Amino acid sequence: SSGINAEYGQCAILSPAFKVRDFAICDILQAGIKLVWFDPSGNVGGDMEVFTPGHQFPFSKMLTFYRKENLVLEASYSTPVPHTQTVIGRFEVGPIKPAEDGGSTKVKVKVKIDISGILIVESAHTVTKVIQL
């Protein structure tokens, strides 16, 4: 079922007498989202605003971390929101083992705001260098 305005709009699009410009509707985030990551002792290791207020969605970002142990991420709103709960969720990526040389392992984490505006940690994987002789 369509209303009378939809019918007039369709007529305007099909009529050679009217020029209807292309348009798109974009959803945007009302509040920014930041990620905080923790070191093994539970202290804050760092933070980053991943999605700023007004950011369009759906949208994905690939984040890179260097870790020797499991990665714990906490997502929260970075700007005021109209409710008391600011933490969105806590995510643990693991198991992560140190590199063969004892150094940190490169961890790539894909975070996404889906079509409904929901934050998802979509995937995580480690990257290992292979040296061929």
Buried (B, 14 or more C-beta within 10 A) or exposed (E): EEEEEEEEBEEEEEEEEEEEEEEEEEBEBEBBBBBBBBEEEEEEBEBEEBBBBEBEBEBEBEBEBEBEBBBBBBBBBBBEEEEEEBEBEEBEBEEBEEBEEEEBBBBBBBBBBEEEEEBBBEEBEBEEEEEEE
